[in-house]
Amino acid sequence: MKTAIYPGSFDPCTNGHLDIIKRASTMFDKLIVVVLINPLKSYSFSISERRALLEKATMEMKNIEIDSYDGLLADYFTQRSDVDVIVKGLRATSDFEYEFQMAHTNKDLNPRAETVFIPASANTTFISSSMVKQVAMFGGDLSKYVPSVIHKEISTRLKAEFEEKKRLAALKQDL
């Protein structure tokens, strides 16, 4: 049985993520989607919310497991002896440079950690969580960018976050 992990922040989960999840799930017997914490990022959704959104978006896929981890991906790979490979999605050349470096780092930290790259589908190459946040914060329609089953939750949260940031910025200017 071949098991792969697909790590990421998923803040929020996008149709680009879901595309890679669906495609990877057909290549492996089991796919573990791992929600990671990057202390250099600020998140709109907590780790438990990101897990819940992913569970909802993938609920009809039978060979998917959602997990979370706070630490090095290579350490997670070591702890899960049932995992055979890391799956990473690539949208552009800039993704490749970063992911190539990370693949070598993971391999250096754990010689068993092999990485497989899956190029994004043509219709999702431009979708990123950052882009989704910007569109949502200005009231744009996210329906083409995020899974329909979690669209409302994502839109509502990001719009509220933007309103709060505007309110705080206005208060700061008044000081």
Number of C-alpha atoms within 10 A of each C-alpha: 8 12 19 25 28 22 20 18 19 22 24 24 24 26 21 24 25 17 17 21 22 14 13 23 20 11 12 17 14 20 27 21 24 22 22 20 19 13 9 6 9 10 15 15 17 12 20 12 13 22 24 14 23 25 17 13 20 20 13 9 13 11 15 22 16 18 17 19 14 14 12 14 22 21 15 16 21 16 10 12 10 13 20 18 19 22 22 24 24 20 18 12 9 10 13 17 11 11 17 15 12 15 21 15 15 21 15 12 15 15 12 16 21 16 21 14 16 14 15 20 15 9 12 19 14 13 18 20 19 11 13 23 23 14 17 21 19 12 14 13 13 18 14 14 22 25 23 14 14 18 19 13 11 24 22 13 16 22 19 14 16 17 14 12 13 12 11 12 11 11 10 9 7 7 5
